[in-house]
Protein backbone atom coordinates (compact mmCIF):
# COMPACT_ATOMS: atom_id res chain seq x y z
CA UNK A 1 0.00 0.00 0.00
CA UNK A 2 1.24 3.49 -0.85
CA UNK A 3 2.78 5.38 2.07
CA UNK A 4 0.49 8.41 1.60
CA UNK A 5 -2.56 6.13 1.52
CA UNK A 6 -1.47 4.45 4.71
CA UNK A 7 -0.98 7.81 6.41
CA UNK A 8 -4.41 8.96 5.24
CA UNK A 9 -6.03 5.82 6.65
CA UNK A 10 -4.27 6.28 9.99
CA UNK A 11 -5.45 9.87 10.25
CA UNK A 12 -9.01 8.83 9.33
CA UNK A 13 -9.02 6.15 12.03
CA UNK A 14 -7.76 8.67 14.63
CA UNK A 15 -10.49 11.15 13.67
CA UNK A 16 -13.20 8.50 13.91
CA UNK A 17 -11.92 7.35 17.33
CA UNK A 18 -11.80 10.91 18.65
CA UNK A 19 -15.33 11.55 17.40
CA UNK A 20 -16.57 8.38 19.10
CA UNK A 21 -14.83 9.40 22.32
CA UNK A 22 -16.45 12.84 22.22
CA UNK A 23 -19.89 11.28 21.74
CA UNK A 24 -19.28 8.89 24.67
CA UNK A 25 -18.21 11.76 26.91
CA UNK A 26 -21.36 13.79 26.16
CA UNK A 27 -23.83 10.93 26.45
CA UNK A 28 -26.68 11.55 28.87
CA UNK A 29 -26.39 9.73 32.20
CA UNK A 30 -29.55 8.67 34.05
CA UNK A 31 -29.97 7.39 37.60
CA UNK A 32 -33.25 5.93 38.83
CA UNK A 33 -34.25 4.65 42.25
CA UNK A 34 -36.73 1.90 43.00
CA UNK A 35 -39.89 2.52 45.00
CA UNK A 36 -38.10 1.66 48.27
CA UNK A 37 -36.42 4.59 49.95
CA UNK A 38 -32.65 4.66 49.50
CA UNK A 39 -30.47 5.47 52.50
CA UNK A 40 -28.96 8.96 52.25
CA UNK A 41 -25.98 9.10 54.65
CA UNK A 42 -24.84 12.65 55.37
CA UNK A 43 -21.65 13.29 57.32
CA UNK A 44 -21.05 16.80 58.65
CA UNK A 45 -17.32 17.09 59.12
CA UNK A 46 -14.29 19.39 59.07
CA UNK A 47 -10.56 19.11 58.51
CA UNK A 48 -10.18 21.18 61.68
CA UNK A 49 -12.00 18.65 63.88
CA UNK A 50 -9.78 16.10 65.65
CA UNK A 51 -12.71 13.68 66.13
CA UNK A 52 -13.66 13.61 62.44
CA UNK A 53 -11.03 11.32 60.82
CA UNK A 54 -12.60 8.05 62.16
CA UNK A 55 -16.02 9.12 60.89
CA UNK A 56 -14.57 10.00 57.49
CA UNK A 57 -12.75 6.67 57.41
CA UNK A 58 -16.11 4.92 57.76
CA UNK A 59 -17.71 7.03 55.02
CA UNK A 60 -14.69 6.39 52.78
CA UNK A 61 -15.12 2.64 53.31
CA UNK A 62 -18.45 2.78 51.47
CA UNK A 63 -16.43 3.12 48.24
CA UNK A 64 -16.05 -0.68 48.42
CA UNK A 65 -19.56 -1.47 49.63
CA UNK A 66 -21.67 -3.56 47.23
CA UNK A 67 -24.69 -1.49 48.30
CA UNK A 68 -23.08 1.78 47.12
CA UNK A 69 -25.54 3.75 44.93
CA UNK A 70 -27.99 0.80 45.11
CA UNK A 71 -28.96 1.31 48.75
CA UNK A 72 -26.44 3.66 50.38
CA UNK A 73 -26.07 7.21 49.03
CA UNK A 74 -23.18 8.89 50.93
CA UNK A 75 -22.22 12.56 51.03
CA UNK A 76 -19.68 14.49 53.12
CA UNK A 77 -20.56 18.11 53.86
CA UNK A 78 -17.69 20.12 55.33
CA UNK A 79 -18.84 22.85 57.72
CA UNK A 80 -17.13 26.18 58.30
CA UNK A 81 -17.47 26.65 62.08
CA UNK A 82 -14.06 25.05 62.74
CA UNK A 83 -12.18 27.37 60.39
CA UNK A 84 -11.38 29.92 63.12
CA UNK A 85 -9.11 27.45 64.98
CA UNK A 86 -6.11 27.94 62.72
CA UNK A 87 -6.92 25.78 59.69
CA UNK A 88 -9.34 26.79 56.93
CA UNK A 89 -11.02 23.75 55.38
CA UNK A 90 -11.05 24.32 51.59
CA UNK A 91 -14.19 22.17 51.23
CA UNK A 92 -16.14 24.00 53.95
CA UNK A 93 -19.21 26.07 53.13
CA UNK A 94 -21.69 28.06 55.23
CA UNK A 95 -24.42 26.37 53.15
CA UNK A 96 -23.45 23.04 54.74
CA UNK A 97 -23.58 24.61 58.21
CA UNK A 98 -26.99 26.08 57.43
CA UNK A 99 -28.30 22.66 56.37
CA UNK A 100 -27.01 21.08 59.58
CA UNK A 101 -28.79 23.79 61.57
CA UNK A 102 -32.01 22.97 59.71
CA UNK A 103 -31.60 19.35 60.80
CA UNK A 104 -31.07 20.47 64.39
CA UNK A 105 -34.31 22.43 64.19
CA UNK A 106 -36.50 19.64 62.80
CA UNK A 107 -34.92 17.04 65.12
CA UNK A 108 -35.19 19.31 68.20
CA UNK A 109 -31.43 19.29 68.82
CA UNK A 110 -29.95 22.00 71.02
CA UNK A 111 -26.62 22.18 69.22
CA UNK A 112 -24.72 21.14 66.12
CA UNK A 113 -21.39 19.31 66.18
CA UNK A 114 -18.89 17.31 64.16
CA UNK A 115 -18.67 14.57 63.28
CA UNK A 116 -22.41 14.43 62.79
CA UNK A 117 -24.17 11.69 60.84
CA UNK A 118 -27.73 11.93 59.56
CA UNK A 119 -29.42 8.97 57.90
CA UNK A 120 -32.45 9.97 55.85
CA UNK A 121 -32.62 13.11 57.97
CA UNK A 122 -32.41 11.42 61.38
CA UNK A 123 -29.37 11.69 63.72
CA UNK A 124 -27.34 8.47 63.67
CA UNK A 125 -24.37 7.19 65.64
CA UNK A 126 -22.41 4.09 64.72
CA UNK A 127 -22.82 1.33 67.27
CA UNK A 128 -20.02 -0.08 69.42
CA UNK A 129 -19.50 -2.87 66.90
CA UNK A 130 -19.43 -0.52 63.91
CA UNK A 131 -22.85 -1.27 62.49
CA UNK A 132 -24.16 0.15 59.21
CA UNK A 133 -27.35 2.21 59.05
CA UNK A 134 -30.60 0.28 58.94
CA UNK A 135 -32.16 0.02 55.49
CA UNK A 136 -35.44 1.89 55.18
CA UNK A 137 -38.65 -0.06 54.60
CA UNK A 138 -40.55 2.98 53.33
CA UNK A 139 -41.66 2.98 49.70
CA UNK A 140 -42.21 6.60 48.70
CA UNK A 141 -41.76 6.12 44.94
CA UNK A 142 -39.25 6.49 42.14
CA UNK A 143 -36.85 9.37 41.62
CA UNK A 144 -35.18 9.61 38.22
CA UNK A 145 -32.54 12.18 37.26
CA UNK A 146 -30.66 12.71 34.01
CA UNK A 147 -27.48 14.69 33.46
CA UNK A 148 -26.96 15.63 29.80
CA UNK A 149 -23.83 17.72 29.45
CA UNK A 150 -24.72 20.54 31.87
CA UNK A 151 -28.49 20.09 31.88
CA UNK A 152 -30.46 18.43 34.67
CA UNK A 153 -33.90 16.88 34.21
CA UNK A 154 -35.64 14.94 36.96
CA UNK A 155 -38.99 13.44 37.86
CA UNK A 156 -40.48 11.91 40.98
CA UNK A 157 -43.29 9.36 40.63
CA UNK A 158 -44.88 8.66 44.03
CA UNK A 159 -45.97 5.12 44.75
CA UNK A 160 -49.30 6.41 46.02
CA UNK A 161 -51.03 9.21 44.19
CA UNK A 162 -51.67 12.26 46.30
CA UNK A 163 -52.38 15.93 45.84
CA UNK A 164 -49.54 17.92 44.27
CA UNK A 165 -47.34 19.70 46.77
CA UNK A 166 -44.19 21.80 46.66
CA UNK A 167 -41.15 19.53 46.56
CA UNK A 168 -37.49 20.51 46.57
CA UNK A 169 -34.94 18.70 44.41
CA UNK A 170 -31.34 19.02 45.58
CA UNK A 171 -28.54 18.02 43.22
CA UNK A 172 -24.97 17.63 44.50
CA UNK A 173 -21.70 17.02 42.68
CA UNK A 174 -19.31 14.94 44.76
CA UNK A 175 -15.54 14.59 44.48
CA UNK A 176 -13.57 11.42 45.19
CA UNK A 177 -9.88 10.78 45.79
CA UNK A 178 -9.23 14.16 47.43
CA UNK A 179 -6.10 14.63 49.53
CA UNK A 180 -5.10 17.35 51.98
CA UNK A 181 -1.92 17.78 53.98
CA UNK A 182 -3.18 19.65 57.04
CA UNK A 183 -0.61 22.16 58.29
CA UNK A 184 -2.31 23.66 61.36
CA UNK A 185 -5.19 23.29 63.80
CA UNK A 186 -6.21 20.20 65.75
CA UNK A 187 -5.21 17.85 62.91
CA UNK A 188 -1.86 19.47 62.15
CA UNK A 189 0.45 17.01 60.42
CA UNK A 190 -2.41 14.73 59.36
CA UNK A 191 -2.70 13.63 55.73
CA UNK A 192 -6.45 13.57 55.10
CA UNK A 193 -8.12 11.40 52.47
CA UNK A 194 -11.64 12.40 51.47
CA UNK A 195 -14.34 10.62 49.45
CA UNK A 196 -17.89 11.72 48.57
CA UNK A 197 -17.09 15.40 49.26
CA UNK A 198 -19.79 17.82 48.21
CA UNK A 199 -18.24 20.26 45.77
CA UNK A 200 -21.42 22.02 44.73
CA UNK A 201 -25.11 21.63 45.24
CA UNK A 202 -28.18 23.45 44.14
CA UNK A 203 -31.87 23.18 45.06
CA UNK A 204 -34.95 23.85 42.94
CA UNK A 205 -38.65 23.75 43.85
CA UNK A 206 -41.50 22.32 41.79
CA UNK A 207 -45.17 21.46 42.33
CA UNK A 208 -45.56 19.05 39.39
CA UNK A 209 -42.74 16.69 40.54
CA UNK A 210 -40.68 17.56 37.45
CA UNK A 211 -37.52 19.64 37.21
CA UNK A 212 -35.36 20.98 34.40
CA UNK A 213 -32.47 23.40 34.85
CA UNK A 214 -28.80 24.02 34.12
CA UNK A 215 -26.25 22.72 36.61
CA UNK A 216 -24.20 25.58 38.12
CA UNK A 217 -20.46 25.63 37.45
CA UNK A 218 -18.20 24.06 40.06
CA UNK A 219 -14.53 23.48 40.90
CA UNK A 220 -13.63 19.78 40.91
CA UNK A 221 -10.80 20.48 43.39
CA UNK A 222 -8.48 17.91 41.75
CA UNK A 223 -10.95 15.09 42.38
CA UNK A 224 -9.97 11.87 40.62
CA UNK A 225 -13.61 10.92 40.06
CA UNK A 226 -16.98 12.65 40.27
CA UNK A 227 -20.44 11.50 41.27
CA UNK A 228 -23.90 12.99 41.21
CA UNK A 229 -26.28 12.66 44.16
CA UNK A 230 -29.85 13.96 44.22
CA UNK A 231 -32.70 13.87 46.68
CA UNK A 232 -36.17 15.32 47.07
CA UNK A 233 -37.76 16.71 50.20
CA UNK A 234 -40.80 18.70 51.21
CA UNK A 235 -40.40 22.43 50.80
CA UNK A 236 -38.86 23.86 53.97
CA UNK A 237 -37.98 20.42 55.38
CA UNK A 238 -34.42 19.11 54.72
CA UNK A 239 -35.28 15.45 55.41
CA UNK A 240 -35.07 13.42 52.18
CA UNK A 241 -38.06 11.54 50.83
CA UNK A 242 -36.07 9.68 48.16
CA UNK A 243 -32.46 9.84 46.95
CA UNK A 244 -30.37 8.50 44.12
CA UNK A 245 -26.79 8.73 42.90
CA UNK A 246 -23.93 7.35 40.86
CA UNK A 247 -20.60 8.10 39.22
CA UNK A 248 -20.52 10.53 36.30
CA UNK A 249 -18.10 11.11 33.43
CA UNK A 250 -17.63 14.87 33.81
Secondary structure, DSSP 8 states (H G I E B T S, - for coil): --HHHHHHHHHHHHHHHHHHHHHHHT--EEEE--SS--EEEEEEE-TT-TTHHHHHHHHHHGGG-TTBTTTEEEEEEE-STTGGGS---TT--HHHHHHHHHHHHHTT-S---SSEEEETTEEE---TT-----------EEEEEEEETTEEEEEEEESS------EEEEEEEEEESEEEE--SSTTTT-EEEE-SEEEEEEEEEESSSEEEEE------TT-SEEEEEEEEEETT--SEEEEEEEEE--
